[in-house]
Amino acid sequence: MDDKIQRSKVPEVTFLFWIVKVLATTLGETGGDAVSMSMNLGYAVSSLIFIGIFVVAVIARIAAKKFHPFLYWFVVIATTTAGTTMADFADRSLGVGYPGGATLLFVLLMASLAVWYWSAGSVSVNTVSTPRIETFYWVAILFSQTLGTALGDWMADTNGLGYEGGALVFAAGLALIAAAYFFTTISRTLLFWAAFILTRPLGATLGDLLDKPLGSGGLAFSRFYASAILAALIIGCVAFLPQRAGVHPGKPQPTGM
């Protein structure tokens, strides 16, 4: 009977989804910094590399006929690494600063969601089942990941909270969203995108906590070592814990946000 259920091309949004999402966003921070800083390629060149990987990965993801967990999470990781270097390029190389970068990226994210809604009538992830909708989905994901990086850096670097304090602030924000999900009737689609955005700065601050020098409030792990550990954890979660595609609208809905 389950085979007759029409499913989307993205995973069910369960607790496991959010665990892997935080791991992926943390890997995006350490991996992006490893290429741009440790390999000394700079933010612009690193951004071009990761955007190229993202484009190729998205084309492969859209060409696939159904949900493939490893391919899906590979694209998510591509958005997080690209988001890391793109946000750093905007904030630091272009000189717009954290407030300017975050504002610009917020406008771009809202514009991408508005175009998606205008075109399809919904921005629910359960509707991602066609190439056109999936394109909107990945563009919004890329902007949300880049915005999250800028928010994480802004909170940790300029507000005196440090990486631990920034991580606690974003974790508290996610706890409030979870409470709203369980105890209110606020739109599940709105809560999903709010949580999706906030998991990125949480991952960014956790990544910075792992790989920044002790004098800067970090734990001074090698960026490559930290990235390898995070990648192994993600592969283990995807390989050994069950994931399946979300249910398309009009069919029985899965549990989870």
Backbone hydrogen bonds, N-H to C=O, Kabsch-Sander energy under -0.5 kcal/mol:
donor,donor_aa,acceptor,acceptor_aa,energy
4,K,1,M,-1.4
5,I,2,D,-1.3
8,S,246,G,-3.1
9,K,128,V,-3.4
12,E,244,R,-2.6
14,T,12,E,-1.4
18,W,14,T,-1.5
19,I,15,F,-1.9
20,V,16,L,-2.6
21,K,17,F,-2.3
22,V,18,W,-2.2
23,L,19,I,-2.1
24,A,20,V,-2.8
25,T,21,K,-2.4
26,T,22,V,-2.2
27,L,23,L,-2.4
28,G,24,A,-2.1
29,E,25,T,-1.4
30,T,26,T,-2.2
31,G,27,L,-3.3
32,G,28,G,-2.0
33,D,29,E,-2.3
34,A,30,T,-2.0
35,V,31,G,-1.8
36,S,32,G,-2.6
37,M,33,D,-2.7
38,S,33,D,-1.6
39,M,34,A,-1.6
40,N,37,M,-0.6
41,L,35,V,-1.3
42,G,36,S,-2.0
45,V,41,L,-0.5
46,S,42,G,-1.8
47,S,43,Y,-2.2
48,L,44,A,-2.1
49,I,45,V,-2.2
50,F,46,S,-2.7
51,I,47,S,-2.7
52,G,48,L,-2.1
53,I,49,I,-2.1
54,F,50,F,-2.6
55,V,51,I,-2.7
56,V,52,G,-2.1
57,A,53,I,-2.7
58,V,54,F,-2.8
59,I,55,V,-2.3
60,A,56,V,-2.1
61,R,57,A,-2.5
62,I,58,V,-3.0
63,A,59,I,-2.1
64,A,60,A,-1.3
72,Y,68,H,-2.7
73,W,69,P,-2.5
74,F,70,F,-1.8
75,V,71,L,-1.9
76,V,72,Y,-2.0
77,I,73,W,-2.5
78,A,74,F,-2.2
79,T,75,V,-2.1
80,T,76,V,-1.9
81,T,77,I,-2.5
82,A,78,A,-2.1
83,G,79,T,-2.4
84,T,80,T,-2.0
85,T,81,T,-2.0
86,M,82,A,-2.7
87,A,83,G,-2.3
88,D,84,T,-2.2
89,F,85,T,-2.3
90,A,86,M,-2.4
91,D,87,A,-3.0
92,R,88,D,-2.6
93,S,88,D,-1.0
94,L,89,F,-2.4
96,V,90,A,-1.5
97,G,91,D,-1.5
100,G,96,V,-0.8
101,G,97,G,-2.7
102,A,98,Y,-2.8
103,T,99,P,-2.3
104,L,100,G,-2.5
105,L,101,G,-2.4
106,F,102,A,-2.3
107,V,103,T,-2.2
108,L,104,L,-2.1
109,L,105,L,-2.5
110,M,106,F,-2.7
111,A,107,V,-2.4
112,S,108,L,-2.3
113,L,109,L,-2.4
114,A,110,M,-2.3
115,V,111,A,-2.5
116,W,112,S,-2.0
117,Y,113,L,-2.7
118,W,114,A,-2.8
119,S,115,V,-2.1
120,A,116,W,-2.6
121,G,117,Y,-2.8
127,T,124,S,-1.5
128,V,125,V,-1.5
129,S,127,T,-1.6
134,E,130,T,-2.7
135,T,131,P,-1.9
136,F,132,R,-1.8
137,Y,133,I,-2.4
138,W,134,E,-2.4
139,V,135,T,-2.0
140,A,136,F,-2.4
141,I,137,Y,-2.2
142,L,138,W,-2.4
143,F,139,V,-2.2
144,S,140,A,-2.4
145,Q,141,I,-2.5
146,T,142,L,-2.1
147,L,143,F,-2.7
148,G,144,S,-2.3
149,T,145,Q,-1.7
150,A,146,T,-2.0
151,L,147,L,-2.5
152,G,148,G,-2.4
153,D,149,T,-2.5
154,W,150,A,-2.4
155,M,151,L,-2.5
156,A,152,G,-2.4
157,D,153,D,-2.8
158,T,154,W,-1.7
159,N,155,M,-0.8
161,L,155,M,-0.8
162,G,156,A,-1.2
165,G,161,L,-1.1
166,G,162,G,-2.4
167,A,163,Y,-2.3
168,L,164,E,-2.2
169,V,165,G,-2.2
170,F,166,G,-2.2
171,A,167,A,-2.3
172,A,168,L,-2.3
173,G,169,V,-2.0
174,L,170,F,-2.1
175,A,171,A,-2.0
176,L,172,A,-2.0
177,I,173,G,-1.9
178,A,174,L,-2.4
179,A,175,A,-2.3
180,A,176,L,-2.3
181,Y,177,I,-2.0
182,F,178,A,-2.1
183,F,179,A,-2.4
184,T,180,A,-1.5
191,L,187,S,-2.2
192,F,188,R,-2.3
193,W,189,T,-2.1
194,A,190,L,-2.2
195,A,191,L,-2.6
196,F,192,F,-2.9
197,I,193,W,-2.2
198,L,194,A,-2.2
199,T,195,A,-2.1
200,R,196,F,-0.7
200,R,197,I,-0.8
202,L,198,L,-1.7
203,G,199,T,-2.3
204,A,200,R,-2.7
205,T,201,P,-2.6
206,L,202,L,-2.2
207,G,203,G,-2.7
208,D,204,A,-2.3
209,L,205,T,-2.2
210,L,206,L,-1.8
211,D,207,G,-2.2
212,K,208,D,-2.3
216,S,213,P,-1.1
217,G,214,L,-1.6
218,G,213,P,-2.6
219,L,209,L,-2.5
220,A,212,K,-2.4
221,F,210,L,-3.1
226,A,222,S,-3.0
227,S,223,R,-2.2
228,A,224,F,-2.1
229,I,225,Y,-2.1
230,L,226,A,-2.3
231,A,227,S,-2.6
232,A,228,A,-2.2
233,L,229,I,-2.2
234,I,230,L,-2.3
235,I,231,A,-2.6
236,G,232,A,-2.3
237,C,233,L,-2.4
238,V,234,I,-2.7
239,A,235,I,-2.5
240,F,236,G,-2.4
241,L,237,C,-1.8
246,G,10,V,-3.1
248,H,6,Q,-2.8
251,K,248,H,-1.5
